Amino acid sequence: MREARAVRICKADNHHIGLFRTSRTRRQLFGGGEMISRPREANDYPDRVIDCQEAMEPGFQAIVDCMLEAAWSRGETLRSLKRLIAADNMTQKENARTETQLAIARAMMRAGRSF
């Protein structure tokens, strides 16, 4: 595993937000100097989504603070975050479709059929 390198994004209200890069499978976002907490259990449990929101809130607030510090309005920031979420959802759906098409093409090639 490579050593983590911090990239400082901004400083708002004495809180630093940094993206720490290690391996592709392990990315950690820090807000206010604390690591994001993990779920209490590996499997699903009744308050898992609430726990996720609570774990995400310090980083979310730090991002909003940084955007305000950079002279973006709160409304612009929140609308942009919603659009980023929507774009990510579309990307995930398209990736799933592409993976399905690739799996079908591979299976057809293994079976000796053209696609």
N, C-alpha and C positions, 0 to 999 in steps of 0.2 A: 504494500500500500504506500502511495506517495504521501509525503508530508503535506499537511493542510496549509494552504496559502490563503490569507485573508485579503479580501478586496473591500476596502471601505467604500460604502455607497454614500453615506451622509452622516451628519451628526445633528440630532435634534433633541433639545432639552437634555443634553449630556448623555444621550443614548446613542450608541453606534450601531448601525446595521451593517453587517458584513456577510458576504457569501463565502463560506469556507468550502473549498473544493478538496475532496479526497479522491475516492474512486467514483466511477460513473454510478454505481449503485448506492453510494452513500453521500448524499449532499445534505448539509445541515445549514439552516438559516438561523442566525442568532439575532436577537433583538434585545437591547438593554443588557447585554452581557450574559444572558442566561440561555442555556440550550433548551430547545423545544422538548417538552416532556413526552414520553412515550405513553401509549395506552396502558391502562392498569392490567388488562388481560390480553392475551394473544388472539382469542376468539371474540366474537360479537358479544356485547353485553348491553343492558338497557340504556346506560348513560354514555355510551361510547361517543356519539356525535357531540354531546355537550362537552365531554372531556376534550375532544378534538378542537372545538371552538375556544375553549379556555386556553388550550396550549397555543393556539394560533393568535389569540388576541394581542399579546405584547408585540409581536412582530407586525401585525396588522396596524396597530396604533403607531408604531415607529415608522412604518412606511407612509402612513397618512401625514404624520408630523414632518417627515422629510419632504414630502410633496408640498406641504404648506410653506415650509421654510424656503423652498425653491420658487415660491410665488404662484403655485397652482392653487386654484380654489378647491374647497372640500367637495363641492358638487362635481367639478371636473375630475377630481381624483376618484371619487366613487363610481362615476359613470365609466371611467377608463378601466377600473378594476372589473366592473361587470362585463365590459366588452372583452377584456382579457380572458375572463372565465368562459364566456361564450365561445371565443376563438379556440380555447383549449379543448372545450367539449367537441367542437366540430373537428378539430385535428385528431382527437382520440377516436371519433367515429370513423373518419376517413382512414386512419391507420388500421383499424379493425377490419374495414372492408378490404383494404389492400392485402392484409395478412391472409384473409379468407381466400381471395383470388389467387394469391401465391400458393397457398396450400392446395387448392384445386388444381392449379397448373402443375405443381410438383407430382401430385398423385396421378394425373393424366400421363405425365412423362414416364413415371415408373411403370405405368400400365401399358406403355408403348403407344399411346394415343396422342395425336396432335391436339393442340388447343387453339 
